[in-house]
Amino acid sequence: MKLHRRTFLSALLFARPARATWLEVEVLETFDLNGRSVAILAHHADEASRQNFTTWLQNNPKITLRVRTGTGIETQASVFRVRMCFGRALILPQQPVQTRRGELLTLWT
């Protein structure tokens, strides 16, 4: 493929920056080992974000992203849509985190 300078420069100038997507979720249940959560079951943070979260889960049934706890701890995590539970996500953080039921987590790509 031959790429001309003009095409290359215009692509740089008019390229859209990647949009970071973030969502807040509420912890429904934690699966703990030694006082740290190794898996988290979560759903939408509030009624206003319910449909947005549901749509996001349907479009991203398996995704790797970043998660931040209420205390500011951040880690990489894999998120899976739980098909048998409408609007639920299973979050598997790379490093165990300390979280509890009812806490809000922030997910972003």
VMD Tcl script that draws the C-alpha trace (Angstrom):
set ca {
  {0.00 0.00 0.00}
  {1.37 3.37 -1.01}
  {0.71 6.23 1.41}
  {1.25 9.82 0.34}
  {2.50 12.50 2.69}
  {-0.66 14.57 2.28}
  {-2.88 11.62 3.20}
  {-0.73 10.77 6.20}
  {-0.71 14.35 7.53}
  {-4.44 14.84 7.04}
  {-5.08 11.58 8.89}
  {-3.03 12.91 11.81}
  {-4.78 16.27 11.84}
  {-8.34 15.04 11.51}
  {-8.13 11.83 13.53}
  {-10.52 11.71 16.45}
  {-8.97 10.99 19.82}
  {-10.00 7.69 21.38}
  {-12.89 8.25 23.75}
  {-12.56 6.83 27.21}
  {-15.73 5.10 28.29}
  {-16.48 4.91 32.00}
  {-19.34 3.46 33.99}
  {-20.24 3.31 37.64}
  {-21.51 0.01 39.01}
  {-22.76 -1.12 42.40}
  {-21.30 -4.19 44.10}
  {-24.00 -6.81 44.74}
  {-21.78 -9.57 46.08}
  {-18.08 -10.21 46.63}
  {-16.24 -13.50 46.49}
  {-13.39 -13.19 48.97}
  {-10.20 -15.03 49.81}
  {-8.14 -13.82 52.79}
  {-10.17 -10.62 53.15}
  {-9.75 -9.55 49.51}
  {-12.30 -9.75 46.69}
  {-11.13 -12.00 43.87}
  {-14.48 -11.78 42.05}
  {-17.27 -9.21 42.20}
  {-20.88 -9.42 41.05}
  {-22.17 -5.97 40.10}
  {-25.05 -4.17 38.41}
  {-25.98 -0.58 37.48}
  {-25.21 2.15 40.01}
  {-28.67 3.76 39.91}
  {-31.96 3.57 38.02}
  {-30.93 6.36 35.64}
  {-27.95 4.34 34.39}
  {-29.74 0.98 34.23}
  {-30.50 0.93 30.50}
  {-27.10 2.38 29.59}
  {-25.32 -0.33 31.61}
  {-27.52 -3.08 30.14}
  {-26.78 -1.94 26.59}
  {-23.06 -1.65 27.35}
  {-23.03 -5.21 28.74}
  {-24.83 -6.58 25.68}
  {-22.30 -4.87 23.40}
  {-19.32 -5.93 25.55}
  {-20.08 -9.42 26.96}
  {-16.33 -10.05 27.56}
  {-13.97 -7.12 27.99}
  {-10.75 -6.20 29.77}
  {-10.66 -2.75 31.33}
  {-9.63 -0.80 34.45}
  {-11.57 -0.77 37.70}
  {-11.31 1.75 40.56}
  {-12.70 1.16 44.04}
  {-14.18 3.84 46.28}
  {-10.86 4.05 48.13}
  {-9.00 4.84 44.90}
  {-7.37 1.43 44.34}
  {-7.06 0.74 40.60}
  {-6.38 -2.50 38.79}
  {-6.93 -4.20 35.44}
  {-9.98 -6.49 35.37}
  {-11.88 -8.83 33.10}
  {-15.62 -8.20 32.97}
  {-18.14 -10.80 31.82}
  {-21.86 -10.44 31.23}
  {-23.81 -12.91 33.38}
  {-26.43 -14.12 30.92}
  {-28.71 -15.82 33.45}
  {-28.98 -12.64 35.57}
  {-30.33 -9.66 33.63}
  {-28.04 -6.61 33.83}
  {-25.33 -8.26 35.95}
  {-21.58 -8.31 35.42}
  {-18.92 -10.57 36.90}
  {-15.71 -8.61 37.51}
  {-12.45 -10.52 37.93}
  {-9.71 -8.10 39.04}
  {-6.08 -8.96 38.21}
  {-5.06 -8.21 41.79}
  {-7.48 -8.92 44.66}
  {-9.10 -5.70 45.92}
  {-10.90 -4.82 49.11}
  {-14.52 -3.92 48.44}
  {-17.89 -4.55 50.03}
  {-21.54 -4.91 49.13}
  {-23.15 -1.60 48.12}
  {-19.86 0.11 47.20}
  {-19.65 1.92 43.87}
  {-16.89 0.95 41.44}
  {-15.79 2.85 38.36}
  {-15.05 0.88 35.18}
  {-13.31 2.48 32.21}
  {-11.61 1.53 28.97}
}
mol new
graphics top color blue
foreach p $ca { graphics top sphere $p radius 0.5 }
foreach p [lrange $ca 0 end-1] q [lrange $ca 1 end] { graphics top cylinder $p $q radius 0.2 }
display resetview
